[in-house]
Amino acid sequence: MQVVDSRHQLYLAIVRVAVGVIFLWAGLEKAIGAGLGTWNADGFFQFGTLGTLGWPFVSGDIDPKTVFNPTHDFWVGLAGTGASSFIAYLVPLGQIGIGVSLILGLFTRFGAAMGTLMMLFFFVAAWDFEFGIVNQHLTYAFVTFLLGYLGSGNFYGLDATMGQSVGPGLRRWVFSGEKTHPAPVMA
């Protein structure tokens, strides 16, 4: 898909930067606020992965200890292990990397793909269907996928210039693909 209207390219760049700021903020909050390696997901693994279901599947009073998430045991099994220690570094550094990638429009397809993957993991881990299938994790996964697919780093990003100096494989899969030229705007 080609984005040729210069106004749409600008809007896409604004969304890319805004989503990048959200990822960067989340990563810095964990890395600086709690301290890199100090923050961990063990509490989330144990208590945040119970999941929820909403109407029409569940109604009335529900025991708060009810497990709806079929992957709950997997996440609980990660708590307190070496994998959890690795995740304590991977998540904040990944969020910072994704945020910087999207803000600068550099390595945009790779950064967007990693953002999509991270949000899909969060979506499955949280299993939050209390208000339907769409929640913030699925929304961010969809938006980051579109940012990568549309090659948003070519619009007011560093992929537009740096991507031209690499081979077509890297340009297509890591940078933002071929640069499209904007169509003239009719006044």
Secondary structure by P-SEA (a helix, b strand, c coil): cccccaaaaaaaaaaaaaaaaaaaaaaaaaacccccccccccccccccccbbbcccccccccccccccccaaaaaaaacccaaaaaaaaaaaaaaaaaaaaaaaccaaaaaaaaaaaaaaaaaaaacccccccccaaaaaaaaaaaaaaacccccccccccccccccccccccccccbbbbbccccc
